[in-house]
């Protein structure tokens, strides 16, 4: 696996020698898995601290749900949700905080408050000011592939060449970011599992993730508890499975394991403790094989 060293401000994050874990904290009332559970500042801060204790290398804070058909959140409301959480965490946890947003104003405010990474499902393209914010703050950015928008992406996702189209999208997005002043060595790519893809698309992307490795950027994959896992396992079980069922967690770990073996550098998950144990074993196996 290729190794990368992200350097910014007074931080350094080495990717590739071991799998990095991004822990999810949704400060939202309507996220598909834990909506409402961490909407309050105290609950969100406590959860983030738990995830760090469990082994998270990055904490991802989001104030707007990006589940399929989710409603847009006003700018002021998103800022109101995430900034108090980020301010408390920035002075109390030792790992970098990423802000999960497509809005430049939110990203700018979050970075001023102590966030250190931009996680943009819009690949810096939904808000024309986002590339300038990323370039000015000189922080790592995660650019993700998505077909459509959260409101439309699952209506009828169709690809002629799934891997080729995702690969080209990410390549073009990287080029646009670099042209806007974002340092190439600070770009992380995400194939967008669950964002404008069918269950078959998601599985094919994970199984062919290695075809993105030559883009020259670390790869983040986020399959945790997503609908394609629930749909497949529900069909097997003959009943609908909620996101927090043990079977879904097992399915998540299987998807994470496949992604790691295909070259993922960072995995974005809800259950950090389970993931940490699993990826440490996988990393040991990878190193032994090498």
Secondary structure, 3 states (H helix, E strand, C coil): CCCEEEEECCEEEEECCCCEEEEEEECCCCCCCCCCCCCCHHHHHHHHHHHHHHCCCEEEEECCCCCCCCCCCCHHHHHHHHHHHHHHHHCCCCCEEEEECCCHHHHHHHHHHCCCEEEECCCCCCCCCHHHHHHHHCCEEEEECCCCCCCCCCCCCCCCCHHHHHHHHHHHHHHHHHHCCCCHHHEEEECCCCCCCCHHHHHHHHHCHHHHHHHCCEEEECCCCCHHHHHHHHHHHCCCCCCCCHHHHHHHHHHHHHHHHCCCCEEEECCHHHHHHHHHHHHHHHHHHC
